[in-house]
Amino acid sequence: MGIFAIISFIVVITVVGFYAYYRSRKIDTHNTDGYFMGGRSLTGFTIASTIIMTNLSTEQIVGQNGQSFMAGMEVMAWEVTAAIAIVILAWVFLPRYFRYGIDTVSDFIEMRYDPFTKKLVSLLFIFTYVVSFLPVVLYSGALVFDKIFNVSALLNISHMSAVILISTVIGIVGILYLFIGGLSLSAHSDSIYGVGLLLGGFAIPILGLMIFGDGSFLRGFDKVVQHTPEKLNAIGAIDSKIVPWPTLFFGMFFNNLFFWCTNQMIVQKALAGRSLKEAQKGAMYVGMFKIFGALFLVFPGILAFNMLGSQVENPDNAYPMLVNAVLPEWAYGLFGAVIFGAILSSFVGSLNSTATLFSLDFYKSVLNKNASNRQVSRVGRIMTIVVGIIVVILAPMISLFPQGLYAVVQEFNGVYNMPLLVLILVGFFAKQTSHQGAKVMFIFHIVMYALSKVFLTDIHFLYILSVLFFIDLCIVLTFNKIKPTNVFDFNVNYAKVDITPWKHRYLVGGLIILVVVLTYAIFSPLVLATIGGN
């Protein structure tokens, strides 16, 4: 990484920071709406950018390309099928969230069930973010950043010292972002980093295919198709360790619905929209991105397999090695800024949601029920700093448990993802609900999921979720019938912004679903996966 690359990296980071501050300075962050919800002022493009950048981390970019290096395009299920859940977010979930005027997903749980279940959901969110998502984003992000840009050699320090330094810097910058400008500032910076990620992300496979094809992009792609048609098959075997194809319609679909439609760190960005129309537009933009995002989150792994082959000893090195092989030296600073932005955005997005959940669901509703908006906003800032420091300290400790802890925390979502999804879906459509049923279902699910980790270790967790979803649903519906505790009026309107829906939502959503189906057809034995295979 030369002097020009370092200077361009610093310039980009600084300019994006000042731009975001300029765009967000009109928002009063001394009240809860301003600090946690961006003053409910975000447009569709900004909503899409901040959702995408919150979702995308370097661990994902490197991890999925590492998986595709080994298994091929079936890894794209995590990206492409998410688009269908995001369309459902726009069609089904957002209109109801906006109508009921909620700030957190758990607000709706309280509205339909009871305060205890709400606090349980909030606590599980906070625990997952602090113990799992945030430290992993920081640690894996720093790890990848050092691997691609060789910071340890540049500063003449050990690899571990470089990782600690990078994660600390990102942590401090993220805390400052939220402390100064709340959700609005981070969302506006994401709009720039999002464009950069698109350009930089697609540049890697395009440059790689041109090099592989001796200057011709099409010749490079043809060589990949001819040499490794089996890796272009997105239909995973029934016993696949990545994504078994039957789970696409059950476990994977339910998991996507949880992540994209009920996960606080995703939904909060849409709820910050200036209207339902803008939130639905933002969701549709994200849906389009998820389909084409597979071309730089999954395909480069297959390209690395073709170009580098046996040089890649560890699959997780496939993407960093491909970047080093194809990226011009002058572009390292720009690409580095984009990768830095991806780590920062994921960190900031989750950190903001953690502070929001604590401040609104615990401080405001339990510790100080009479707190003013300014007091709640101040507590949010304090929590941002406290949680940020805790996570910066925890991040390097992930290295002490390279397999165990990481694997455990990644699957922790299974403890509550299906129960939360079931409670929200039932809350949307059942006039009568039972808070006893919600508690019984939660306890049952946690016990059964824990037992599955002991006795069903050979069965893919998506199969487990496929079954548990329907059992959880039956328990809740049974209790709703035999022991209902409240009745809800679906006609209530607590909306805080205009809830006129986007008139093109069904047309655009339908096109996205069609493109998902076509994408699977292309990456299947029907088209690419058969070419060159005979």
C-alpha positions as CSV (number, residue, x, y, z in Angstrom):
1,M,0.0,0.0,0.0
2,G,1.9,3.1,-1.3
3,I,1.8,6.7,-0.2
4,F,-0.9,7.6,-2.8
5,A,-3.1,4.8,-1.6
6,I,-2.8,5.9,2.1
7,I,-3.5,9.5,1.2
8,S,-6.5,8.6,-1.0
9,F,-7.8,6.3,1.8
10,I,-7.6,9.1,4.4
11,V,-9.1,11.7,2.0
12,V,-12.1,9.5,1.2
13,I,-12.9,8.7,4.8
14,T,-12.6,12.3,5.8
15,V,-14.7,13.6,2.9
16,V,-17.5,11.1,3.5
17,G,-17.6,12.0,7.2
18,F,-17.9,15.7,6.5
19,Y,-20.6,15.1,3.8
20,A,-22.6,12.9,6.2
21,Y,-22.3,15.6,8.9
22,Y,-23.4,18.3,6.5
23,R,-26.4,16.3,5.4
24,S,-27.5,15.4,8.9
25,R,-26.8,18.6,10.8
26,K,-30.4,19.8,10.4
27,I,-31.7,16.9,12.5
28,D,-32.1,17.7,16.2
29,T,-30.4,14.7,17.8
30,H,-31.3,15.8,21.3
31,N,-34.7,14.1,21.1
32,T,-35.5,10.4,20.6
33,D,-36.9,10.7,17.0
34,G,-33.8,12.7,15.9
35,Y,-31.2,10.5,17.6
36,F,-32.6,7.0,17.1
37,M,-34.8,7.4,14.1
38,G,-33.0,10.1,12.0
39,G,-35.8,12.5,12.6
40,R,-37.9,10.2,10.4
41,S,-36.5,12.0,7.4
42,L,-34.8,9.3,5.3
43,T,-35.6,8.9,1.6
44,G,-35.8,5.6,-0.3
45,F,-32.2,5.7,-1.6
46,T,-30.7,6.5,1.9
47,I,-32.8,3.8,3.6
48,A,-31.6,1.3,1.0
49,S,-28.0,2.3,1.4
50,T,-28.0,2.1,5.2
51,I,-29.8,-1.2,5.3
52,I,-27.4,-2.7,2.7
53,M,-24.3,-1.4,4.5
54,T,-25.6,-2.5,7.9
55,N,-26.2,-6.0,6.5
56,L,-22.9,-6.2,4.6
57,S,-19.7,-6.8,6.6
58,T,-16.3,-8.0,5.4
59,E,-16.9,-11.3,7.2
60,Q,-19.8,-11.8,4.8
61,I,-17.8,-10.8,1.7
62,V,-14.8,-13.0,2.6
63,G,-16.8,-15.8,4.1
64,Q,-19.3,-16.3,1.3
65,N,-16.6,-16.1,-1.4
66,G,-14.7,-18.6,0.7
67,Q,-17.7,-21.0,0.7
68,S,-18.2,-20.6,-3.0
69,F,-14.5,-21.3,-3.6
70,M,-15.3,-24.8,-2.2
71,A,-19.0,-25.4,-3.0
72,G,-19.9,-23.0,-5.9
73,M,-23.0,-20.9,-6.5
74,E,-25.3,-22.6,-4.0
75,V,-24.0,-20.1,-1.5
76,M,-25.9,-17.4,-3.3
77,A,-29.1,-18.6,-1.5
78,W,-28.1,-16.4,1.4
79,E,-28.2,-13.4,-0.9
80,V,-30.7,-14.0,-3.7
81,T,-33.5,-15.6,-1.8
82,A,-33.4,-12.7,0.7
83,A,-34.9,-10.6,-2.0
84,I,-38.2,-12.4,-1.7
85,A,-38.3,-11.7,2.1
86,I,-37.5,-8.1,1.4
87,V,-40.4,-7.8,-1.0
88,I,-42.6,-9.2,1.7
89,L,-41.2,-6.6,4.1
90,A,-42.4,-3.9,1.8
91,W,-45.8,-5.5,1.0
92,V,-46.8,-6.9,4.4
93,F,-44.6,-5.8,7.3
94,L,-43.9,-2.1,6.7
95,P,-47.5,-1.0,6.2
96,R,-48.4,-2.5,9.6
97,Y,-45.3,-1.2,11.4
98,F,-45.9,2.3,10.2
99,R,-49.7,2.2,10.9
100,Y,-49.0,1.1,14.5
101,G,-46.3,3.9,15.0
102,I,-43.7,1.6,16.5
103,D,-40.0,2.6,17.1
104,T,-38.8,-0.9,17.9
105,V,-40.0,-4.4,16.8
106,S,-40.5,-5.3,20.4
107,D,-43.0,-2.4,20.7
108,F,-45.4,-4.4,18.5
109,I,-44.8,-7.5,20.7
110,E,-46.0,-5.5,23.7
111,M,-49.0,-4.1,21.7
112,R,-50.2,-7.6,20.8
113,Y,-49.0,-9.7,23.8
114,D,-47.5,-8.2,27.0
115,P,-44.6,-6.2,28.5
116,F,-42.7,-9.3,29.7
117,T,-42.5,-10.8,26.2
118,K,-41.5,-7.5,24.8
119,K,-38.6,-7.2,27.3
120,L,-37.5,-10.8,26.6
121,V,-37.3,-10.1,22.9
122,S,-35.4,-6.8,23.4
123,L,-33.0,-8.5,25.8
124,L,-32.3,-11.3,23.3
125,F,-31.6,-8.7,20.6
126,I,-29.3,-6.7,22.8
127,F,-27.4,-9.9,24.0
128,T,-27.0,-11.1,20.4
129,Y,-25.7,-7.8,19.2
130,V,-23.3,-7.2,22.0
131,V,-21.9,-10.8,22.4
132,S,-22.1,-12.0,18.8
133,F,-22.7,-9.6,16.0
134,L,-20.7,-6.5,17.0
135,P,-17.5,-8.2,18.2
136,V,-17.5,-10.5,15.2
137,V,-18.0,-7.6,12.8
138,L,-15.1,-5.7,14.3
139,Y,-12.7,-8.6,14.7
140,S,-13.4,-10.3,11.3
141,G,-13.4,-6.9,9.6
142,A,-10.0,-6.0,11.1
143,L,-8.7,-9.4,10.2
144,V,-9.7,-9.1,6.6
145,F,-8.6,-5.5,6.3
146,D,-5.1,-6.5,7.5
147,K,-5.1,-9.5,5.1
148,I,-6.0,-7.4,2.1
149,F,-4.0,-4.2,2.9
150,N,-1.2,-5.7,5.0
151,V,-1.3,-3.1,7.7
152,S,0.9,-5.2,10.0
153,A,3.8,-5.0,7.5
154,L,3.2,-1.4,6.8
155,L,3.5,-0.5,10.5
156,N,6.0,-3.2,11.3
157,I,3.8,-4.7,14.0
158,S,2.4,-8.2,14.6
159,H,-0.7,-9.4,12.9
160,M,-2.7,-9.5,16.2
161,S,-1.5,-6.0,17.1
162,A,-2.7,-4.8,13.7
163,V,-6.1,-6.4,14.2
164,I,-6.5,-4.8,17.7
165,L,-5.4,-1.4,16.3
166,I,-7.8,-1.6,13.3
167,S,-10.8,-2.7,15.4
168,T,-10.1,0.0,17.9
169,V,-10.0,2.7,15.3
170,I,-13.2,1.5,13.7
171,G,-14.8,1.3,17.1
172,I,-13.8,4.8,18.0
173,V,-14.9,6.3,14.6
174,G,-18.3,4.4,14.9
175,I,-18.9,5.7,18.5
176,L,-18.1,9.3,17.3
177,Y,-20.5,8.9,14.3
178,L,-23.4,8.0,16.6
179,F,-22.5,10.3,19.4
180,I,-22.4,13.3,17.1
181,G,-25.2,12.6,14.6
182,G,-27.1,9.5,15.5
183,L,-28.8,7.4,12.9
184,S,-29.0,10.2,10.4
185,L,-25.3,10.8,10.1
186,S,-24.4,7.1,9.7
187,A,-27.3,6.7,7.1
188,H,-25.9,9.5,4.9
189,S,-22.4,8.2,5.1
190,D,-23.8,4.8,4.1
191,S,-25.3,6.3,0.9
192,I,-21.7,7.1,-0.3
193,Y,-20.1,3.9,0.9
194,G,-23.0,2.0,-0.6
195,V,-22.2,3.4,-4.1
196,G,-18.5,2.8,-3.5
197,L,-19.2,-0.8,-2.5
198,L,-21.2,-1.4,-5.7
199,L,-18.5,0.0,-7.9
200,G,-15.6,-1.6,-6.0
201,G,-17.4,-4.9,-5.5
202,F,-18.2,-5.3,-9.2
203,A,-14.8,-4.1,-10.2
204,I,-13.1,-7.1,-8.7
205,P,-14.8,-9.9,-10.7
206,I,-14.8,-7.7,-13.9
207,L,-11.1,-7.1,-13.7
208,G,-10.5,-10.7,-12.8
209,L,-12.5,-12.0,-15.7
210,M,-10.6,-9.7,-18.1
211,I,-7.2,-10.9,-16.8
212,F,-8.4,-14.5,-16.9
213,G,-9.6,-14.0,-20.5
214,D,-6.4,-12.3,-21.6
215,G,-8.0,-8.9,-21.9
216,S,-11.5,-10.2,-22.9
217,F,-14.3,-10.2,-20.2
218,L,-16.4,-12.6,-22.2
219,R,-13.6,-14.9,-22.9
220,G,-12.8,-15.0,-19.2
221,F,-16.4,-15.8,-18.3
222,D,-16.5,-18.5,-21.0
223,K,-13.4,-20.1,-19.5
224,V,-15.0,-20.2,-16.1
225,V,-18.1,-21.9,-17.6
226,Q,-16.1,-24.4,-19.6
227,H,-13.6,-25.3,-16.8
228,T,-15.9,-25.4,-13.7
229,P,-19.6,-25.8,-14.8
230,E,-20.3,-27.8,-11.6
231,K,-19.5,-24.8,-9.5
232,L,-22.1,-22.7,-11.3
233,N,-25.0,-24.9,-10.0
234,A,-27.0,-23.0,-7.3
235,I,-29.2,-26.0,-6.5
236,G,-27.6,-27.5,-3.3
237,A,-27.9,-31.3,-2.7
238,I,-30.4,-32.5,-0.1
239,D,-27.6,-33.3,2.3
240,S,-25.5,-30.2,1.5
241,K,-23.6,-28.6,4.4
242,I,-24.2,-25.1,2.8
243,V,-27.8,-24.8,1.7
244,P,-29.9,-28.0,1.0
245,W,-32.4,-27.2,-1.7
246,P,-35.6,-28.1,0.2
247,T,-34.7,-25.5,2.9
248,L,-35.1,-22.8,0.3
249,F,-38.8,-23.1,0.7
250,F,-38.9,-23.5,4.5
251,G,-36.0,-23.0,6.9
252,M,-34.1,-20.5,4.7
253,F,-37.3,-18.7,3.8
254,F,-38.3,-18.4,7.5
255,N,-34.8,-17.4,8.5
256,N,-34.9,-14.6,5.8
257,L,-38.2,-13.4,7.0
258,F,-36.8,-13.1,10.5
259,F,-33.7,-11.3,9.5
260,W,-35.2,-8.9,7.0
261,C,-38.7,-8.3,8.4
262,T,-38.3,-8.6,12.2
263,N,-34.7,-7.8,13.0
264,Q,-34.4,-4.5,14.8
265,M,-31.1,-3.4,13.2
266,I,-32.7,-3.8,9.7
267,V,-36.3,-2.7,10.4
268,Q,-35.2,0.5,12.3
269,K,-33.6,1.9,9.2
270,A,-36.9,1.6,7.2
271,L,-38.9,3.0,10.2
272,A,-36.7,6.1,9.9
273,G,-38.3,6.9,6.5
274,R,-40.1,10.1,5.9
275,S,-43.1,8.1,4.7
276,L,-44.3,4.6,4.1
277,K,-43.8,5.2,0.4
278,E,-40.1,6.0,0.8
279,A,-39.6,3.0,3.1
280,Q,-41.2,0.7,0.5
281,K,-39.0,2.2,-2.2
282,G,-35.9,1.6,0.0
283,A,-36.9,-2.0,0.6
284,M,-37.3,-2.6,-3.1
285,Y,-33.9,-1.1,-3.9
286,V,-32.4,-3.5,-1.3
287,G,-34.2,-6.4,-2.9
288,M,-32.7,-5.6,-6.3
289,F,-29.2,-5.2,-4.7
290,K,-29.4,-8.6,-3.0
291,I,-29.9,-10.4,-6.3
292,F,-27.1,-8.8,-8.1
293,G,-24.9,-8.6,-5.0
294,A,-24.3,-12.3,-5.4
295,L,-22.1,-11.5,-8.4
296,F,-19.5,-9.9,-6.1
297,L,-20.3,-11.8,-2.8
298,V,-20.3,-15.3,-4.3
299,F,-19.0,-15.4,-7.9
300,P,-15.5,-14.1,-7.1
301,G,-14.9,-17.2,-5.0
302,I,-15.4,-19.4,-8.1
303,L,-13.2,-17.0,-10.2
304,A,-10.5,-17.4,-7.5
305,F,-10.8,-21.1,-7.8
306,N,-10.2,-20.9,-11.6
307,M,-7.4,-18.2,-11.5
308,L,-5.5,-19.2,-8.3
309,G,-6.5,-22.8,-7.7
310,S,-4.0,-24.6,-5.4
311,Q,-2.3,-21.3,-4.4
312,V,-5.3,-20.8,-2.0
313,E,-4.6,-23.0,0.9
314,N,-7.4,-21.6,3.1
315,P,-10.7,-20.9,1.3
316,D,-11.2,-17.7,3.4
317,N,-8.1,-16.3,1.7
318,A,-9.7,-16.7,-1.7
319,Y,-11.2,-13.2,-1.9
320,P,-8.2,-11.3,-0.4
321,M,-5.8,-13.1,-2.7
322,L,-8.1,-12.4,-5.7
323,V,-8.1,-8.7,-4.8
324,N,-4.3,-8.6,-4.5
325,A,-4.1,-10.3,-7.9
326,V,-6.4,-8.0,-9.9
327,L,-6.6,-4.6,-8.2
328,P,-4.3,-1.9,-9.6
329,E,-2.0,-0.4,-7.0
330,W,-3.5,3.1,-7.4
331,A,-6.9,1.8,-6.4
332,Y,-5.9,0.2,-3.1
333,G,-6.7,3.4,-1.1
334,L,-10.2,3.8,-2.7
335,F,-11.0,0.1,-2.2
336,G,-9.7,0.2,1.3
337,A,-12.0,3.1,2.1
338,V,-15.0,1.1,0.8
339,I,-14.0,-1.9,2.9
340,F,-13.5,0.3,5.9
341,G,-16.9,1.8,5.3
342,A,-18.5,-1.7,5.1
343,I,-17.1,-2.6,8.5
344,L,-18.0,0.8,10.0
345,S,-21.5,0.7,8.7
346,S,-22.3,-2.8,10.1
347,F,-20.8,-1.8,13.4
348,V,-22.7,1.5,13.6
349,G,-26.0,0.0,12.4
350,S,-26.0,-2.6,15.1
351,L,-24.6,-0.3,17.8
352,N,-27.4,2.2,17.1
353,S,-30.1,-0.5,17.4
354,T,-28.6,-1.7,20.7
355,A,-28.7,1.8,22.2
356,T,-32.2,2.3,20.9
357,L,-33.5,-1.0,22.4
358,F,-32.0,-0.2,25.8
359,S,-33.1,3.4,25.9
360,L,-36.7,2.9,24.7
361,D,-37.5,-0.5,26.0
362,F,-35.7,-0.5,29.4
363,Y,-34.7,3.0,30.4
364,K,-37.9,4.7,29.2
365,S,-40.4,2.0,30.1
366,V,-38.8,0.5,33.3
367,L,-36.1,2.7,34.9
368,N,-37.5,6.2,34.3
369,K,-41.0,6.2,33.0
370,N,-41.3,10.0,33.2
371,A,-38.0,10.6,31.3
372,S,-38.2,13.4,28.8
373,N,-37.2,13.0,25.1
374,R,-33.9,14.8,25.8
375,Q,-33.1,12.5,28.8
376,V,-33.8,9.4,26.7
377,S,-31.6,10.7,23.9
378,R,-28.8,11.5,26.4
379,V,-29.0,7.9,27.8
380,G,-28.8,6.7,24.2
381,R,-25.5,8.5,23.8
382,I,-24.2,7.1,27.0
383,M,-25.2,3.6,26.0
384,T,-23.5,4.1,22.6
385,I,-20.2,4.8,24.3
386,V,-20.6,2.1,27.0
387,V,-21.6,-0.7,24.5
388,G,-19.0,0.5,22.0
389,I,-16.2,0.3,24.5
390,I,-17.3,-3.2,25.7
391,V,-17.4,-4.4,22.1
392,V,-14.0,-3.0,21.3
393,I,-12.6,-4.9,24.3
394,L,-14.5,-8.1,23.4
395,A,-13.5,-8.1,19.7
396,P,-9.9,-9.3,20.0
397,M,-11.1,-12.1,22.3
398,I,-12.9,-13.7,19.4
399,S,-9.4,-14.9,18.3
400,L,-9.1,-17.0,21.5
401,F,-12.1,-19.1,20.4
402,P,-11.6,-19.2,16.6
403,Q,-14.1,-22.1,16.2
404,G,-16.0,-22.6,19.4
405,L,-17.3,-19.2,20.4
406,Y,-17.8,-18.0,16.8
407,A,-19.9,-21.1,15.9
408,V,-21.9,-20.8,19.1
409,V,-22.7,-17.1,18.8
410,Q,-23.6,-17.4,15.1
411,E,-26.2,-20.0,15.8
412,F,-27.6,-18.2,18.8
413,N,-30.2,-16.5,16.6
414,G,-31.9,-19.9,16.3
415,V,-32.9,-19.5,20.0
416,Y,-35.4,-16.8,19.2
417,N,-35.7,-16.1,15.5
418,M,-38.6,-18.5,14.8
419,P,-40.6,-17.5,18.0
420,L,-40.2,-13.8,17.1
421,L,-41.3,-14.4,13.5
422,V,-44.3,-16.4,14.7
423,L,-45.4,-13.9,17.3
424,I,-45.3,-11.0,14.7
425,L,-47.1,-12.9,12.0
426,V,-49.8,-14.1,14.4
427,G,-50.0,-10.5,15.8
428,F,-50.6,-9.2,12.2
429,F,-53.5,-11.5,11.4
430,A,-55.1,-12.9,14.6
431,K,-57.6,-10.7,16.3
432,Q,-57.2,-12.6,19.6
433,T,-53.8,-13.4,21.1
434,S,-52.6,-15.1,24.3
435,H,-49.6,-13.9,26.3
436,Q,-49.5,-17.2,28.0
437,G,-49.2,-18.9,24.6
438,A,-46.3,-16.6,23.7
439,K,-44.4,-17.6,26.8
440,V,-45.1,-21.3,26.5
441,M,-44.0,-21.3,22.9
442,F,-40.8,-19.4,23.7
443,I,-39.8,-21.9,26.4
444,F,-40.7,-24.9,24.2
445,H,-38.7,-23.5,21.3
446,I,-35.6,-22.8,23.4
447,V,-35.6,-26.3,25.0
448,M,-36.2,-28.1,21.7
449,Y,-33.6,-26.0,19.8
450,A,-31.0,-26.6,22.6
451,L,-31.8,-30.4,22.4
452,S,-31.3,-30.3,18.7
453,K,-27.8,-29.0,19.2
454,V,-27.0,-32.1,21.3
455,F,-28.9,-34.9,19.6
456,L,-29.3,-33.8,16.0
457,T,-25.9,-32.5,15.2
458,D,-25.8,-34.1,11.8
459,I,-29.0,-32.4,10.6
460,H,-28.6,-29.0,9.0
461,F,-30.0,-26.2,11.3
462,L,-32.2,-24.9,8.5
463,Y,-34.1,-28.3,8.5
464,I,-34.5,-27.9,12.3
465,L,-35.9,-24.4,11.9
466,S,-38.2,-25.7,9.1
467,V,-39.9,-28.0,11.6
468,L,-39.8,-25.7,14.7
469,F,-41.5,-22.9,12.9
470,F,-44.7,-24.9,12.3
471,I,-44.7,-26.4,15.8
472,D,-44.2,-22.9,17.3
473,L,-47.1,-21.6,15.2
474,C,-49.4,-24.4,16.3
475,I,-48.7,-23.7,20.0
476,V,-49.5,-20.0,19.7
477,L,-52.6,-20.6,17.6
478,T,-53.8,-23.2,20.1
479,F,-53.4,-20.9,23.1
480,N,-55.1,-18.1,21.1
481,K,-58.1,-20.4,20.8
482,I,-58.3,-21.8,24.3
483,K,-56.9,-19.0,26.4
484,P,-57.0,-15.6,24.6
485,T,-56.0,-12.6,26.8
486,N,-56.5,-9.6,24.5
487,V,-58.4,-8.5,21.4
488,F,-56.9,-6.0,19.0
489,D,-58.6,-3.5,16.7
490,F,-56.8,-3.7,13.3
491,N,-58.3,-0.3,12.3
492,V,-56.3,1.7,14.8
493,N,-53.9,4.3,13.3
494,Y,-51.0,5.5,15.4
495,A,-48.9,6.5,12.4
496,K,-46.2,9.2,12.9
497,V,-45.7,9.9,9.2
498,D,-47.7,9.6,5.9
499,I,-48.7,6.0,5.3
500,T,-49.9,6.3,1.7
501,P,-48.3,3.2,0.1
502,W,-46.0,3.4,-3.0
503,K,-48.2,2.8,-6.0
504,H,-45.6,0.7,-7.9
505,R,-44.9,-1.7,-5.0
506,Y,-46.6,-4.7,-6.4
507,L,-45.2,-4.3,-9.9
508,V,-41.6,-3.8,-8.8
509,G,-41.9,-6.5,-6.1
510,G,-43.3,-9.0,-8.7
511,L,-40.4,-8.2,-11.1
512,I,-37.9,-8.8,-8.3
513,I,-39.4,-12.2,-7.5
514,L,-39.3,-13.0,-11.2
515,V,-35.6,-12.1,-11.4
516,V,-34.9,-14.3,-8.4
517,V,-36.5,-17.3,-10.2
518,L,-34.6,-16.5,-13.5
519,T,-31.3,-16.2,-11.6
520,Y,-31.8,-19.7,-10.1
521,A,-32.7,-21.0,-13.6
522,I,-29.5,-19.5,-15.1
523,F,-27.3,-20.9,-12.3
524,S,-28.7,-24.4,-12.6
525,P,-28.4,-27.5,-14.9
526,L,-31.0,-25.9,-17.1
527,V,-28.4,-23.3,-18.4
528,L,-24.9,-22.6,-17.2
529,A,-24.3,-25.6,-15.0
530,T,-24.6,-28.0,-17.9
531,I,-22.3,-26.1,-20.4
532,G,-18.9,-27.7,-20.6
533,G,-20.0,-30.5,-18.3
534,N,-20.2,-33.2,-20.9
